[in-house]
Amino acid sequence: MGRQLIDLAIAIESGLPSDPEMMIPQIDYIDHTQGAEQMTQFFPGLKKEQLPDGLGWAVESIHLTTHSGTHLDAPFHYHPRMDGGAPAMTIDQVPLEWCFQDGVLLDFSHKTDGDRITADDVATRLKEIDYRLKPLDIVLVRTGADRFWGRPEYLVKGAGMTRESTLYLLERGIKVVGIDAWSWDRPLPFLAQEFQSKGDPSVIWEAHFAGIERGYCHMEKMANLDRIPVAHGFKVACFPVKIKNASAGWTRPVAIIET
């Protein structure tokens, strides 16, 4: 019996236009030659020629947000309260058992950019794959948006979840979900356009704000969901980096398939 591991993360890269300008990561690379110079400061009397090939360590400095790259949002990201009034969990408080569970893949890549993924859509897809959700399943939503990662249009690609479809999952005991688009909600420009035309604030971040009623976590900017060969019968591991009192943590989710 074998095991297949599928990487569901994008790489954090410097300067890519797939985030709003204020969120674009910047990476400064210290190469081995520069590292050798730095090492002479830690070891008085050391000459660079004494190091292997005259080279030292490589180090990177990164400027980014906790929502850069593939990440897991904590309930605190959506609001200071969850579950009808309890303090919202920060990322360092998210139970580890939430982050290693059976996975369920829901494919909505046929939907157009900005479309709503409704509760009926979710129920229909679950019926099509002959699966009944159980508490703590990790539900992954494929939109196909990850094909545009690295380009500006990524920000407006993919369908998105709604308040009702999010609550449909949460009411069945789901605690962690994920999507291969920039946001769990529909792309922000579509929400902004609808708000401007109708003046209805309930459209703003509706799927995120469902976490006020029922606390949950979601992964955003996932990738390679199309490489998962089954709709269920696999595991997902998505442990976040532990950042004190933070609203999110970077994660490298993996689909684990026993073969």
Secondary structure, DSSP 8 states (H G I E B T S, - for coil): --EEEEE-B----TT-SSS-GGG--EEEEE-HHHHHHHHHHHSTT--GGGSGGG----EEEEE--TTSSSEEE-GGGT-SEETTTEE---GGGS-GGGGEEEEEEEE-TTS-TT-EE-HHHHHHHHHHTT----TT-EEEEE-SGGGGTTSGGGGG-S-EE-HHHHHHHHTTT--EEEESSS-SBS-HHHHHHHHHHH--GGGTTHHHHHHHHS--EEEESB--GGG---SEEEEEE------TT-SEEE---EEEEE-
